[in-house]
Amino acid sequence: MKAKSSALLSVAFIACLAAGCVVESDNSKDTERTQKGVAGERGRDLTVAEEIEIDRAEGELVETCMERQGHPYWPAPVATVEQRKVGVYVVDDVDWARRYGYGRPLEIAAEEARRSDPNATYYNALPKKERIRYSHALDGDFDDKISVELPAGGTVQTSRDGCFAEARERLYGDYPTWFRAEKTVTGLTPLYVPRIHRDTRLVTAVAAWSRCMNQSGNPFKNPDEIRQKRDSLAKGMNTSQVRSAEVKLAVAEAECARETSLGMIARSLEGEYRKKTLDDYPDEFATYRQMRVAALSRARNPEIR
């Protein structure tokens, strides 16, 4: 069974919850549908809670579509606000650090959910021909693909049909155009993240953070070093000891990030450089934001189920 592609792109900094775009489709019908789908919609940034609403609605739409195809489907658990904080460049939420450390309990819970996925159990129990039919129903057959060239290089593709595609079509109004816009905007990070790391404002803040960490008995040059050494630091410890050690270290990191404003500076620079990069993709950015607002409205409408 093909795994559902994640719409989220891992980035080196705390992402600003913004983005949006108008991509001209190679297909005139796609363009026409897009114009109708976003007409009158005003683009804006969505909150994390609003993104969760869309993700939950998508799962429900896939479930409905699969049932229509003769298969049960269990929507995957939608990542919570707390879970979406895992993997940030630097932890600066002291309360979150005290509760989750670097998010290991959240990571473990997510992995357990993946391992106990009832969809995989159902799929594996099907005869070979039914597994093929199931995969085509869910993911499409990829005979008719949507292709996008990413800003940093490379190409990503997805099927135009299947229940995932149908669910996104119903939410965004035009799945091909949404896919192109979303992949273009979220694919910009490799273009600007290296520049953020070289910015003297970040370099200065990281040096101050490192001095603070040294003073607290945690000699690390930068937050990346902690991430790189995280597993080795846990060697020889039991689960309870790992959790205690990670919470202690994460709290120290967060307190130093607050004291030196490293988290705030990193977010500010991410927004600044991202905006400069997006200036080269104004249409894509506008469409992305407009289509997300439209999707939120549809997600809140029970009639689309």
Backbone torsions as a table, in degrees:
resi	resn	phi	psi	omega
1	MET	NA	134.2	178.4
2	LYS	-73.3	137.9	178.8
3	ALA	-79.2	146.1	177.5
4	LYS	-66.4	130.8	179.8
5	SER	-71.7	138.3	177.5
6	SER	-78.7	139.6	177.9
7	ALA	-89.5	-3.2	-176.5
8	LEU	-99.6	141.3	177.7
9	LEU	-108.9	126.8	177.8
10	SER	-69.9	128.6	-179.4
11	VAL	-125.1	163.3	-175.9
12	ALA	-81.3	-12.6	-179.2
13	PHE	-126.9	164.2	177.3
14	ILE	-64.8	115.5	-173.1
15	ALA	-73.2	138.3	170.3
16	CYS	-71.7	135.4	-176.2
17	LEU	-82.7	67.2	-179.2
18	ALA	-139.6	172.1	171.3
19	ALA	147.7	158.1	178.7
20	GLY	171.5	164.1	-172.4
21	CYS	-171.9	155.0	166.6
22	VAL	-122.8	107.1	179.0
23	VAL	-102.5	130.5	176.7
24	GLU	-75.8	123.5	-178.8
25	SER	-76.1	151.0	172.8
26	ASP	-71.7	-16.3	-178.0
27	ASN	-103.4	120.9	-176.4
28	SER	-61.5	-31.1	179.0
29	LYS	-67.9	-37.6	176.7
30	ASP	-60.3	-45.6	-179.0
31	THR	-62.4	-43.1	-179.8
32	GLU	-62.3	-44.4	179.6
33	ARG	-63.3	-38.3	-179.7
34	THR	-63.4	-44.8	-179.6
35	GLN	-59.9	-39.0	178.4
36	LYS	-71.6	-36.6	-175.0
37	GLY	-70.6	-32.8	-176.1
38	VAL	-107.7	-0.7	-179.7
39	ALA	-58.6	128.6	177.3
40	GLY	83.6	-8.1	179.6
41	GLU	-87.4	136.5	176.6
42	ARG	-102.6	129.7	-178.8
43	GLY	-77.9	147.2	174.1
44	ARG	-160.0	169.2	175.7
45	ASP	-77.0	143.8	175.9
46	LEU	-96.6	151.3	173.0
47	THR	-79.0	165.9	177.4
48	VAL	-61.7	-40.6	179.7
49	ALA	-60.9	-37.4	178.5
50	GLU	-69.9	-37.1	176.0
51	GLU	-62.2	-37.2	178.4
52	ILE	-64.1	-38.6	177.3
53	GLU	-59.0	-43.3	-179.9
54	ILE	-66.2	-44.8	179.7
55	ASP	-60.2	-41.2	-179.7
56	ARG	-66.6	-41.6	179.0
57	ALA	-64.1	-38.2	179.0
58	GLU	-60.7	-44.1	178.9
59	GLY	-60.9	-40.1	179.6
60	GLU	-67.3	-37.0	178.3
61	LEU	-68.0	-39.0	176.6
62	VAL	-63.5	-41.6	178.8
63	GLU	-59.0	-46.5	179.8
64	THR	-62.1	-43.6	-179.6
65	CYS	-63.4	-44.6	-178.6
66	MET	-66.5	-37.9	177.0
67	GLU	-62.3	-36.5	177.6
68	ARG	-66.2	-28.1	178.5
69	GLN	-86.0	1.4	177.0
70	GLY	91.5	15.5	-179.8
71	HIS	-127.4	142.0	171.7
72	PRO	-74.0	156.0	176.9
73	TYR	-149.1	134.1	179.3
74	TRP	-110.6	112.1	179.6
75	PRO	-56.8	138.7	178.4
76	ALA	-67.2	147.9	176.0
77	PRO	-58.0	135.1	-179.5
78	VAL	-85.2	131.3	-179.7
79	ALA	-59.0	134.3	-179.0
80	THR	-80.5	172.8	175.8
81	VAL	-57.6	-43.8	-179.0
82	GLU	-64.5	-40.7	-179.6
83	GLN	-66.2	-30.2	-177.9
84	ARG	-76.5	-3.5	175.9
85	LYS	-89.6	-9.1	179.9
86	VAL	-68.6	134.7	174.2
87	GLY	91.1	11.2	178.2
88	VAL	-68.0	161.8	-177.9
89	TYR	-59.2	-46.1	177.8
90	VAL	-143.5	134.3	177.0
91	VAL	-78.0	123.5	174.7
92	ASP	-130.8	12.7	173.9
93	ASP	-99.2	100.4	-174.2
94	VAL	-63.1	-41.9	-179.9
95	ASP	-62.1	-43.5	178.4
96	TRP	-62.7	-41.8	179.5
97	ALA	-62.5	-40.8	179.0
98	ARG	-64.6	-32.3	-177.0
99	ARG	-85.2	-39.8	-171.8
100	TYR	-120.6	-7.0	-174.9
101	GLY	66.6	-115.7	174.3
102	TYR	-103.8	14.1	176.4
103	GLY	95.5	10.6	-177.5
104	ARG	-56.6	-43.6	178.5
105	PRO	-59.8	-35.8	178.6
106	LEU	-70.9	-37.8	178.0
107	GLU	-65.9	-42.2	179.5
108	ILE	-63.1	-43.7	179.6
109	ALA	-62.6	-40.9	179.5
110	ALA	-65.9	-39.9	179.5
111	GLU	-66.9	-39.2	177.5
112	GLU	-63.4	-38.7	178.1
113	ALA	-64.4	-39.5	178.2
114	ARG	-65.3	-42.1	-178.6
115	ARG	-67.3	-30.7	-178.2
116	SER	-99.3	19.1	-178.0
117	ASP	-57.7	116.4	-179.9
118	PRO	-66.0	-23.3	177.4
119	ASN	-65.0	-40.8	178.6
120	ALA	-66.1	-40.4	178.4
121	THR	-61.6	-45.1	179.6
122	TYR	-63.7	-47.2	-178.6
123	TYR	-60.0	-45.9	-177.1
124	ASN	-65.6	-23.0	-179.8
125	ALA	-85.6	-7.8	-178.1
126	LEU	-79.7	149.7	170.6
127	PRO	-62.6	159.4	-174.2
128	LYS	-54.0	-46.5	-178.4
129	LYS	-63.3	-36.3	179.4
130	GLU	-71.7	-32.0	177.1
131	ARG	-64.5	-39.8	177.9
132	ILE	-63.9	-43.8	179.6
133	ARG	-64.3	-39.4	179.3
134	TYR	-62.9	-46.9	-179.3
135	SER	-61.9	-41.7	178.2
136	HIS	-64.6	-39.7	179.6
137	ALA	-64.6	-39.8	-175.7
138	LEU	-81.0	-49.7	-171.4
139	ASP	-106.5	-7.5	-174.2
140	GLY	83.6	175.1	-177.2
141	ASP	-106.5	0.0	175.6
142	PHE	63.6	15.6	171.5
143	ASP	-73.2	-29.3	178.7
144	ASP	-119.6	99.8	-172.3
145	LYS	-106.3	154.8	168.6
146	ILE	-104.1	128.3	-179.2
147	SER	-119.7	140.1	178.5
148	VAL	-133.2	129.2	172.5
149	GLU	-85.3	122.1	-176.3
150	LEU	-76.0	147.1	-178.5
151	PRO	-57.1	-34.6	-178.2
152	ALA	-90.2	3.8	-179.4
153	GLY	109.5	152.0	-178.7
154	GLY	92.8	168.0	-177.4
155	THR	-130.8	140.9	175.0
156	VAL	-121.5	142.7	-176.2
157	GLN	-130.4	155.1	173.9
158	THR	-149.6	162.4	179.9
159	SER	-82.3	147.3	176.3
160	ARG	-80.4	-15.8	-177.5
161	ASP	-121.5	-176.9	-174.0
162	GLY	98.7	165.9	-173.9
163	CYS	-71.1	-31.3	175.2
164	PHE	-63.4	-44.5	179.6
165	ALA	-64.2	-41.1	-180.0
166	GLU	-63.6	-42.5	-179.5
167	ALA	-61.4	-42.9	-179.3
168	ARG	-72.4	-32.3	174.6
169	GLU	-61.4	-43.4	-179.0
170	ARG	-68.1	-34.9	-179.4
171	LEU	-77.8	-46.7	-172.1
172	TYR	-96.6	-11.6	176.8
173	GLY	88.4	-22.6	-179.2
174	ASP	-163.0	94.0	-174.2
175	TYR	-62.7	-43.9	179.8
176	PRO	-56.8	-43.8	-179.3
177	THR	-70.2	-38.0	176.7
178	TRP	-61.6	-45.2	-178.2
179	PHE	-60.4	-44.2	-179.8
180	ARG	-64.4	-44.1	-178.9
181	ALA	-66.9	-47.0	-176.6
182	GLU	-63.8	-44.1	-178.9
183	LYS	-69.3	-32.8	177.5
184	THR	-66.6	-49.0	-176.2
185	VAL	-68.5	-45.9	-178.8
186	THR	-74.7	-12.6	179.0
187	GLY	-90.1	8.8	-177.2
188	LEU	-84.1	-19.2	-172.0
189	THR	-56.1	-39.0	179.5
190	PRO	-63.0	-18.7	-179.0
191	LEU	-78.6	-29.8	-175.0
192	TYR	-116.6	-19.3	-178.4
193	VAL	-59.7	-42.5	178.1
194	PRO	-59.4	-33.8	179.0
195	ARG	-69.2	-33.9	177.7
196	ILE	-64.2	-43.7	-179.2
197	HIS	-61.7	-28.7	-179.0
198	ARG	-88.6	-11.8	-177.0
199	ASP	-63.6	131.1	-176.4
200	THR	-62.6	-27.1	178.1
201	ARG	-66.0	-39.3	177.4
202	LEU	-73.5	-42.8	-179.7
203	VAL	-56.9	-43.9	179.7
204	THR	-64.7	-44.0	-179.6
205	ALA	-65.3	-38.8	179.4
206	VAL	-66.3	-39.8	178.7
207	ALA	-62.6	-41.5	178.5
208	ALA	-65.8	-41.0	177.5
209	TRP	-61.7	-43.2	-179.2
210	SER	-62.3	-41.0	177.6
211	ARG	-62.8	-41.7	178.2
212	CYS	-62.0	-43.6	-179.7
213	MET	-64.9	-40.5	177.6
214	ASN	-59.9	-41.9	179.9
215	GLN	-64.8	-26.7	179.2
216	SER	-90.2	5.6	178.7
217	GLY	86.2	19.5	-179.4
218	ASN	-126.6	84.6	-174.7
219	PRO	-75.8	88.9	176.9
220	PHE	-125.6	140.8	-178.7
221	LYS	-76.5	-32.7	-177.6
222	ASN	-161.1	165.9	179.9
223	PRO	-60.1	-32.7	-179.8
224	ASP	-60.3	-35.0	-179.0
225	GLU	-63.5	-37.1	177.6
226	ILE	-63.7	-44.6	-179.4
227	ARG	-62.3	-39.7	-178.5
228	GLN	-67.6	-33.1	-176.1
229	LYS	-99.6	2.1	-172.8
230	ARG	-56.6	-47.2	-178.2
231	ASP	-69.3	-39.4	-179.8
232	SER	-67.5	-30.7	178.0
233	LEU	-66.7	-23.6	-177.3
234	ALA	-90.9	-3.0	-177.5
235	LYS	-62.0	136.8	177.9
236	GLY	82.3	-0.2	-179.6
237	MET	-102.7	149.7	171.9
238	ASN	-84.1	175.9	-174.6
239	THR	-57.1	-43.8	-178.7
240	SER	-64.8	-41.3	179.9
241	GLN	-67.5	-39.8	177.8
242	VAL	-60.5	-47.3	-179.1
243	ARG	-61.1	-44.7	-179.5
244	SER	-62.8	-44.0	-179.1
245	ALA	-66.1	-42.0	-179.0
246	GLU	-68.2	-38.9	178.2
247	VAL	-63.0	-44.8	-180.0
248	LYS	-60.1	-45.4	-179.4
249	LEU	-68.7	-41.8	-179.5
250	ALA	-64.8	-37.9	177.9
251	VAL	-65.0	-42.6	177.3
252	ALA	-61.3	-43.7	177.8
253	GLU	-59.8	-45.9	-178.0
254	ALA	-65.9	-40.6	179.5
255	GLU	-65.3	-40.8	177.2
256	CYS	-68.8	-35.6	177.9
257	ALA	-64.7	-38.0	177.1
258	ARG	-68.4	-45.7	-177.2
259	GLU	-62.2	-36.9	-177.0
260	THR	-99.0	-2.5	-177.5
261	SER	63.5	23.5	-177.5
262	LEU	-61.8	-43.6	179.3
263	GLY	-61.3	-44.9	-179.5
264	MET	-63.8	-42.4	180.0
265	ILE	-65.9	-41.8	179.5
266	ALA	-62.3	-43.1	179.2
267	ARG	-65.3	-41.6	-180.0
268	SER	-62.7	-43.8	179.5
269	LEU	-67.7	-38.0	177.4
270	GLU	-59.3	-45.3	178.9
271	GLY	-64.6	-41.2	-178.7
272	GLU	-64.0	-50.6	-177.2
273	TYR	-72.1	-33.7	178.0
274	ARG	-63.9	-43.3	179.4
275	LYS	-62.0	-43.1	179.1
276	LYS	-60.8	-40.8	-179.9
277	THR	-68.7	-39.9	-180.0
278	LEU	-66.5	-20.2	178.0
279	ASP	-60.1	-24.0	177.9
280	ASP	-83.2	-6.5	-178.5
281	TYR	-133.3	54.8	-174.2
282	PRO	-63.9	-39.3	-178.6
283	ASP	-67.9	-44.6	179.6
284	GLU	-61.5	-42.6	-179.6
285	PHE	-63.7	-43.9	-180.0
286	ALA	-63.2	-44.7	-179.1
287	THR	-64.8	-42.2	-179.9
288	TYR	-57.6	-47.8	-178.2
289	ARG	-67.3	-43.8	-179.5
290	GLN	-61.6	-43.1	-176.5
291	MET	-71.3	-30.3	176.5
292	ARG	-68.4	-40.9	177.6
293	VAL	-63.7	-42.2	178.3
294	ALA	-63.4	-40.1	179.5
295	ALA	-64.4	-38.2	178.4
296	LEU	-62.8	-42.3	178.6
297	SER	-61.8	-43.2	179.7
298	ARG	-68.7	-36.5	-179.9
299	ALA	-62.0	-29.5	-179.1
300	ARG	-86.1	-4.3	-178.9
301	ASN	-97.8	108.1	-176.7
302	PRO	-63.0	-17.3	-177.7
303	GLU	-68.8	-22.9	-179.1
304	ILE	-73.8	-15.6	178.2
305	ARG	-69.2	NA	NA
